[in-house]
Amino acid sequence: MARIAKKEKNDDLYKAVLKLKTEEEVYNFFQDLCTITELRSMEQRFEVAMLLNQGLIYNDILERTGASSATISRVNRSLSFGAGGYQVVFDRMKEGQKEETEQ
């Protein structure tokens, strides 16, 4: 998977996301930053990633999400050969669920 070279990206966006503290702040920031179409595309890709991570097959994911097979394939490649960002989030979500059930 091609990575964005350091000189090609602006770190300010990524640092800004780290400053957000609540789900509402994150939601509002992305509402301001992105168009509705961009948000829906990112939401769909993340849903596809979660379903692939759960072991669902392409046809079931297509039916559930309406994502194209090209989108599902791209997300699958990111899960397999990407930078590992999805897995970090999945692991932390799992940790959070575990902590909630222990309380």
Secondary structure as GFF3:
##gff-version 3
##sequence-region A 1 103
A	DSSP	three_ten_helix	6	8	.	.	.	ID=ss1
A	DSSP	alpha_helix	11	19	.	.	.	ID=ss2
A	DSSP	alpha_helix	23	33	.	.	.	ID=ss3
A	DSSP	alpha_helix	36	53	.	.	.	ID=ss4
A	DSSP	alpha_helix	58	65	.	.	.	ID=ss5
A	DSSP	alpha_helix	69	81	.	.	.	ID=ss6
A	DSSP	alpha_helix	85	102	.	.	.	ID=ss7
###
